[in-house]
Amino acid sequence: MPVPDKVTITVTGQIYKLRDNLYGASGWYDRVPVATVDLPVEKAP
């Protein structure tokens, strides 16, 4: 299996809403990605 050149990590955030728009209940809701990091990968000997 070939080793990839890089690994991409995406960090997402969440927001807390006291009342949502549909049910009026509180909860944590996903948001769009807030950061992306590309890490180089090297094959170990």
mmCIF file of the N, C-alpha and C atoms, coordinates in Angstrom:
data_MODEL
# 
_entry.id   MODEL 
# 
loop_
_atom_site.group_PDB 
_atom_site.id 
_atom_site.type_symbol 
_atom_site.label_atom_id 
_atom_site.label_alt_id 
_atom_site.label_comp_id 
_atom_site.label_asym_id 
_atom_site.label_entity_id 
_atom_site.label_seq_id 
_atom_site.pdbx_PDB_ins_code 
_atom_site.Cartn_x 
_atom_site.Cartn_y 
_atom_site.Cartn_z 
_atom_site.occupancy 
_atom_site.B_iso_or_equiv 
_atom_site.pdbx_formal_charge 
_atom_site.auth_seq_id 
_atom_site.auth_comp_id 
_atom_site.auth_asym_id 
_atom_site.auth_atom_id 
_atom_site.pdbx_PDB_model_num 
ATOM 1   N N  . MET A 1 1  ? 0.854   -1.176 0.000  1.00 0.00 ? 1  MET A N  1 
ATOM 2   C CA . MET A 1 1  ? 0.000   0.000  0.000  1.00 0.00 ? 1  MET A CA 1 
ATOM 3   C C  . MET A 1 1  ? 0.898   1.236  0.000  1.00 0.00 ? 1  MET A C  1 
ATOM 4   N N  . PRO A 1 2  ? 0.679   2.179  -0.892 1.00 0.00 ? 2  PRO A N  1 
ATOM 5   C CA . PRO A 1 2  ? 1.527   3.379  -0.950 1.00 0.00 ? 2  PRO A CA 1 
ATOM 6   C C  . PRO A 1 2  ? 1.262   4.323  0.219  1.00 0.00 ? 2  PRO A C  1 
ATOM 7   N N  . VAL A 1 3  ? 2.312   5.011  0.650  1.00 0.00 ? 3  VAL A N  1 
ATOM 8   C CA . VAL A 1 3  ? 2.202   5.982  1.738  1.00 0.00 ? 3  VAL A CA 1 
ATOM 9   C C  . VAL A 1 3  ? 1.806   7.333  1.134  1.00 0.00 ? 3  VAL A C  1 
ATOM 10  N N  . PRO A 1 4  ? 0.777   7.996  1.685  1.00 0.00 ? 4  PRO A N  1 
ATOM 11  C CA . PRO A 1 4  ? 0.370   9.286  1.131  1.00 0.00 ? 4  PRO A CA 1 
ATOM 12  C C  . PRO A 1 4  ? 1.415   10.362 1.429  1.00 0.00 ? 4  PRO A C  1 
ATOM 13  N N  . ASP A 1 5  ? 1.421   11.428 0.632  1.00 0.00 ? 5  ASP A N  1 
ATOM 14  C CA . ASP A 1 5  ? 2.351   12.536 0.837  1.00 0.00 ? 5  ASP A CA 1 
ATOM 15  C C  . ASP A 1 5  ? 1.977   13.390 2.040  1.00 0.00 ? 5  ASP A C  1 
ATOM 16  N N  . LYS A 1 6  ? 0.679   13.463 2.338  1.00 0.00 ? 6  LYS A N  1 
ATOM 17  C CA . LYS A 1 6  ? 0.220   14.291 3.448  1.00 0.00 ? 6  LYS A CA 1 
ATOM 18  C C  . LYS A 1 6  ? -1.069  13.733 4.030  1.00 0.00 ? 6  LYS A C  1 
ATOM 19  N N  . VAL A 1 7  ? -1.373  14.179 5.246  1.00 0.00 ? 7  VAL A N  1 
ATOM 20  C CA . VAL A 1 7  ? -2.631  13.859 5.913  1.00 0.00 ? 7  VAL A CA 1 
ATOM 21  C C  . VAL A 1 7  ? -3.305  15.196 6.215  1.00 0.00 ? 7  VAL A C  1 
ATOM 22  N N  . THR A 1 8  ? -4.566  15.314 5.867  1.00 0.00 ? 8  THR A N  1 
ATOM 23  C CA . THR A 1 8  ? -5.304  16.544 6.114  1.00 0.00 ? 8  THR A CA 1 
ATOM 24  C C  . THR A 1 8  ? -6.218  16.348 7.314  1.00 0.00 ? 8  THR A C  1 
ATOM 25  N N  . ILE A 1 9  ? -6.110  17.257 8.287  1.00 0.00 ? 9  ILE A N  1 
ATOM 26  C CA . ILE A 1 9  ? -6.946  17.225 9.486  1.00 0.00 ? 9  ILE A CA 1 
ATOM 27  C C  . ILE A 1 9  ? -7.829  18.467 9.466  1.00 0.00 ? 9  ILE A C  1 
ATOM 28  N N  . THR A 1 10 ? -9.122  18.265 9.643  1.00 0.00 ? 10 THR A N  1 
ATOM 29  C CA . THR A 1 10 ? -10.073 19.368 9.660  1.00 0.00 ? 10 THR A CA 1 
ATOM 30  C C  . THR A 1 10 ? -10.667 19.491 11.057 1.00 0.00 ? 10 THR A C  1 
ATOM 31  N N  . VAL A 1 11 ? -10.643 20.704 11.599 1.00 0.00 ? 11 VAL A N  1 
ATOM 32  C CA . VAL A 1 11 ? -11.184 20.989 12.929 1.00 0.00 ? 11 VAL A CA 1 
ATOM 33  C C  . VAL A 1 11 ? -12.516 21.704 12.740 1.00 0.00 ? 11 VAL A C  1 
ATOM 34  N N  . THR A 1 12 ? -13.563 21.152 13.338 1.00 0.00 ? 12 THR A N  1 
ATOM 35  C CA . THR A 1 12 ? -14.877 21.790 13.250 1.00 0.00 ? 12 THR A CA 1 
ATOM 36  C C  . THR A 1 12 ? -15.245 22.370 14.608 1.00 0.00 ? 12 THR A C  1 
ATOM 37  N N  . GLY A 1 13 ? -16.146 23.303 14.598 1.00 0.00 ? 13 GLY A N  1 
ATOM 38  C CA . GLY A 1 13 ? -16.595 23.920 15.837 1.00 0.00 ? 13 GLY A CA 1 
ATOM 39  C C  . GLY A 1 13 ? -18.056 23.602 16.081 1.00 0.00 ? 13 GLY A C  1 
ATOM 40  N N  . GLN A 1 14 ? -18.491 23.902 17.269 1.00 0.00 ? 14 GLN A N  1 
ATOM 41  C CA . GLN A 1 14 ? -19.896 23.750 17.616 1.00 0.00 ? 14 GLN A CA 1 
ATOM 42  C C  . GLN A 1 14 ? -20.365 25.017 18.312 1.00 0.00 ? 14 GLN A C  1 
ATOM 43  N N  . ILE A 1 15 ? -21.650 25.282 18.192 1.00 0.00 ? 15 ILE A N  1 
ATOM 44  C CA . ILE A 1 15 ? -22.226 26.406 18.914 1.00 0.00 ? 15 ILE A CA 1 
ATOM 45  C C  . ILE A 1 15 ? -23.314 25.875 19.840 1.00 0.00 ? 15 ILE A C  1 
ATOM 46  N N  . TYR A 1 16 ? -23.504 26.556 20.955 1.00 0.00 ? 16 TYR A N  1 
ATOM 47  C CA . TYR A 1 16 ? -24.561 26.206 21.891 1.00 0.00 ? 16 TYR A CA 1 
ATOM 48  C C  . TYR A 1 16 ? -25.682 27.212 21.717 1.00 0.00 ? 16 TYR A C  1 
ATOM 49  N N  . LYS A 1 17 ? -26.870 26.702 21.494 1.00 0.00 ? 17 LYS A N  1 
ATOM 50  C CA . LYS A 1 17 ? -28.037 27.576 21.390 1.00 0.00 ? 17 LYS A CA 1 
ATOM 51  C C  . LYS A 1 17 ? -28.981 27.249 22.538 1.00 0.00 ? 17 LYS A C  1 
ATOM 52  N N  . LEU A 1 18 ? -29.389 28.284 23.243 1.00 0.00 ? 18 LEU A N  1 
ATOM 53  C CA . LEU A 1 18 ? -30.319 28.093 24.351 1.00 0.00 ? 18 LEU A CA 1 
ATOM 54  C C  . LEU A 1 18 ? -31.659 27.569 23.839 1.00 0.00 ? 18 LEU A C  1 
ATOM 55  N N  . ARG A 1 19 ? -32.080 28.060 22.671 1.00 0.00 ? 19 ARG A N  1 
ATOM 56  C CA . ARG A 1 19 ? -33.317 27.582 22.039 1.00 0.00 ? 19 ARG A CA 1 
ATOM 57  C C  . ARG A 1 19 ? -33.081 27.447 20.543 1.00 0.00 ? 19 ARG A C  1 
ATOM 58  N N  . ASP A 1 20 ? -33.352 26.248 20.008 1.00 0.00 ? 20 ASP A N  1 
ATOM 59  C CA . ASP A 1 20 ? -33.205 26.079 18.559 1.00 0.00 ? 20 ASP A CA 1 
ATOM 60  C C  . ASP A 1 20 ? -34.446 26.628 17.852 1.00 0.00 ? 20 ASP A C  1 
ATOM 61  N N  . ASN A 1 21 ? -34.353 26.745 16.547 1.00 0.00 ? 21 ASN A N  1 
ATOM 62  C CA . ASN A 1 21 ? -35.429 27.362 15.773 1.00 0.00 ? 21 ASN A CA 1 
ATOM 63  C C  . ASN A 1 21 ? -36.629 26.445 15.545 1.00 0.00 ? 21 ASN A C  1 
ATOM 64  N N  . LEU A 1 22 ? -36.431 25.143 15.674 1.00 0.00 ? 22 LEU A N  1 
ATOM 65  C CA . LEU A 1 22 ? -37.509 24.210 15.348 1.00 0.00 ? 22 LEU A CA 1 
ATOM 66  C C  . LEU A 1 22 ? -38.309 23.780 16.571 1.00 0.00 ? 22 LEU A C  1 
ATOM 67  N N  . TYR A 1 23 ? -37.603 23.336 17.638 1.00 0.00 ? 23 TYR A N  1 
ATOM 68  C CA . TYR A 1 23 ? -38.303 22.777 18.799 1.00 0.00 ? 23 TYR A CA 1 
ATOM 69  C C  . TYR A 1 23 ? -38.264 23.672 20.029 1.00 0.00 ? 23 TYR A C  1 
ATOM 70  N N  . GLY A 1 24 ? -37.426 24.703 20.030 1.00 0.00 ? 24 GLY A N  1 
ATOM 71  C CA . GLY A 1 24 ? -37.307 25.561 21.206 1.00 0.00 ? 24 GLY A CA 1 
ATOM 72  C C  . GLY A 1 24 ? -36.479 24.921 22.310 1.00 0.00 ? 24 GLY A C  1 
ATOM 73  N N  . ALA A 1 25 ? -35.719 23.883 21.968 1.00 0.00 ? 25 ALA A N  1 
ATOM 74  C CA . ALA A 1 25 ? -34.895 23.185 22.953 1.00 0.00 ? 25 ALA A CA 1 
ATOM 75  C C  . ALA A 1 25 ? -33.447 23.656 22.842 1.00 0.00 ? 25 ALA A C  1 
ATOM 76  N N  . SER A 1 26 ? -32.695 23.495 23.924 1.00 0.00 ? 26 SER A N  1 
ATOM 77  C CA . SER A 1 26 ? -31.284 23.860 23.891 1.00 0.00 ? 26 SER A CA 1 
ATOM 78  C C  . SER A 1 26 ? -30.462 22.704 23.347 1.00 0.00 ? 26 SER A C  1 
ATOM 79  N N  . GLY A 1 27 ? -29.242 23.024 22.877 1.00 0.00 ? 27 GLY A N  1 
ATOM 80  C CA . GLY A 1 27 ? -28.382 21.960 22.391 1.00 0.00 ? 27 GLY A CA 1 
ATOM 81  C C  . GLY A 1 27 ? -27.144 22.498 21.709 1.00 0.00 ? 27 GLY A C  1 
ATOM 82  N N  . TRP A 1 28 ? -26.242 21.571 21.392 1.00 0.00 ? 28 TRP A N  1 
ATOM 83  C CA . TRP A 1 28 ? -25.008 21.882 20.670 1.00 0.00 ? 28 TRP A CA 1 
ATOM 84  C C  . TRP A 1 28 ? -25.223 21.552 19.211 1.00 0.00 ? 28 TRP A C  1 
ATOM 85  N N  . TYR A 1 29 ? -24.810 22.459 18.334 1.00 0.00 ? 29 TYR A N  1 
ATOM 86  C CA . TYR A 1 29 ? -25.032 22.275 16.901 1.00 0.00 ? 29 TYR A CA 1 
ATOM 87  C C  . TYR A 1 29 ? -23.721 22.447 16.141 1.00 0.00 ? 29 TYR A C  1 
ATOM 88  N N  . ASP A 1 30 ? -23.533 21.599 15.138 1.00 0.00 ? 30 ASP A N  1 
ATOM 89  C CA . ASP A 1 30 ? -22.307 21.636 14.338 1.00 0.00 ? 30 ASP A CA 1 
ATOM 90  C C  . ASP A 1 30 ? -22.243 22.902 13.498 1.00 0.00 ? 30 ASP A C  1 
ATOM 91  N N  . ARG A 1 31 ? -21.010 23.334 13.273 1.00 0.00 ? 31 ARG A N  1 
ATOM 92  C CA . ARG A 1 31 ? -20.762 24.483 12.403 1.00 0.00 ? 31 ARG A CA 1 
ATOM 93  C C  . ARG A 1 31 ? -19.821 24.054 11.298 1.00 0.00 ? 31 ARG A C  1 
ATOM 94  N N  . VAL A 1 32 ? -19.531 24.963 10.432 1.00 0.00 ? 32 VAL A N  1 
ATOM 95  C CA . VAL A 1 32 ? -18.608 24.691 9.330  1.00 0.00 ? 32 VAL A CA 1 
ATOM 96  C C  . VAL A 1 32 ? -17.196 24.512 9.886  1.00 0.00 ? 32 VAL A C  1 
ATOM 97  N N  . PRO A 1 33 ? -16.297 23.903 9.121  1.00 0.00 ? 33 PRO A N  1 
ATOM 98  C CA . PRO A 1 33 ? -14.913 23.760 9.581  1.00 0.00 ? 33 PRO A CA 1 
ATOM 99  C C  . PRO A 1 33 ? -14.286 25.122 9.913  1.00 0.00 ? 33 PRO A C  1 
ATOM 100 N N  . VAL A 1 34 ? -13.525 25.166 11.003 1.00 0.00 ? 34 VAL A N  1 
ATOM 101 C CA . VAL A 1 34 ? -12.881 26.417 11.422 1.00 0.00 ? 34 VAL A CA 1 
ATOM 102 C C  . VAL A 1 34 ? -11.392 26.419 11.110 1.00 0.00 ? 34 VAL A C  1 
ATOM 103 N N  . ALA A 1 35 ? -10.804 25.242 10.858 1.00 0.00 ? 35 ALA A N  1 
ATOM 104 C CA . ALA A 1 35 ? -9.375  25.169 10.533 1.00 0.00 ? 35 ALA A CA 1 
ATOM 105 C C  . ALA A 1 35 ? -9.086  23.878 9.782  1.00 0.00 ? 35 ALA A C  1 
ATOM 106 N N  . THR A 1 36 ? -8.072  23.946 8.922  1.00 0.00 ? 36 THR A N  1 
ATOM 107 C CA . THR A 1 36 ? -7.589  22.772 8.208  1.00 0.00 ? 36 THR A CA 1 
ATOM 108 C C  . THR A 1 36 ? -6.072  22.762 8.283  1.00 0.00 ? 36 THR A C  1 
ATOM 109 N N  . VAL A 1 37 ? -5.506  21.605 8.597  1.00 0.00 ? 37 VAL A N  1 
ATOM 110 C CA . VAL A 1 37 ? -4.061  21.464 8.713  1.00 0.00 ? 37 VAL A CA 1 
ATOM 111 C C  . VAL A 1 37 ? -3.607  20.322 7.815  1.00 0.00 ? 37 VAL A C  1 
ATOM 112 N N  . ASP A 1 38 ? -2.596  20.580 6.988  1.00 0.00 ? 38 ASP A N  1 
ATOM 113 C CA . ASP A 1 38 ? -1.994  19.546 6.158  1.00 0.00 ? 38 ASP A CA 1 
ATOM 114 C C  . ASP A 1 38 ? -0.660  19.137 6.801  1.00 0.00 ? 38 ASP A C  1 
ATOM 115 N N  . LEU A 1 39 ? -0.530  17.868 7.158  1.00 0.00 ? 39 LEU A N  1 
ATOM 116 C CA . LEU A 1 39 ? 0.686   17.370 7.796  1.00 0.00 ? 39 LEU A CA 1 
ATOM 117 C C  . LEU A 1 39 ? 1.443   16.476 6.821  1.00 0.00 ? 39 LEU A C  1 
ATOM 118 N N  . PRO A 1 40 ? 2.734   16.735 6.634  1.00 0.00 ? 40 PRO A N  1 
ATOM 119 C CA . PRO A 1 40 ? 3.512   15.880 5.739  1.00 0.00 ? 40 PRO A CA 1 
ATOM 120 C C  . PRO A 1 40 ? 3.724   14.490 6.351  1.00 0.00 ? 40 PRO A C  1 
ATOM 121 N N  . VAL A 1 41 ? 3.797   13.495 5.525  1.00 0.00 ? 41 VAL A N  1 
ATOM 122 C CA . VAL A 1 41 ? 4.002   12.117 5.976  1.00 0.00 ? 41 VAL A CA 1 
ATOM 123 C C  . VAL A 1 41 ? 5.285   11.597 5.351  1.00 0.00 ? 41 VAL A C  1 
ATOM 124 N N  . GLU A 1 42 ? 6.114   10.982 6.194  1.00 0.00 ? 42 GLU A N  1 
ATOM 125 C CA . GLU A 1 42 ? 7.343   10.362 5.706  1.00 0.00 ? 42 GLU A CA 1 
ATOM 126 C C  . GLU A 1 42 ? 7.332   8.896  6.091  1.00 0.00 ? 42 GLU A C  1 
ATOM 127 N N  . LYS A 1 43 ? 7.784   8.064  5.187  1.00 0.00 ? 43 LYS A N  1 
ATOM 128 C CA . LYS A 1 43 ? 7.836   6.634  5.448  1.00 0.00 ? 43 LYS A CA 1 
ATOM 129 C C  . LYS A 1 43 ? 9.012   6.347  6.368  1.00 0.00 ? 43 LYS A C  1 
ATOM 130 N N  . ALA A 1 44 ? 8.746   5.627  7.462  1.00 0.00 ? 44 ALA A N  1 
ATOM 131 C CA . ALA A 1 44 ? 9.801   5.263  8.418  1.00 0.00 ? 44 ALA A CA 1 
ATOM 132 C C  . ALA A 1 44 ? 10.656  4.129  7.846  1.00 0.00 ? 44 ALA A C  1 
ATOM 133 N N  . PRO A 1 45 ? 11.940  4.155  8.171  1.00 0.00 ? 45 PRO A N  1 
ATOM 134 C CA . PRO A 1 45 ? 12.818  3.075  7.636  1.00 0.00 ? 45 PRO A CA 1 
ATOM 135 C C  . PRO A 1 45 ? 12.491  1.713  8.228  1.00 0.00 ? 45 PRO A C  1 
# 
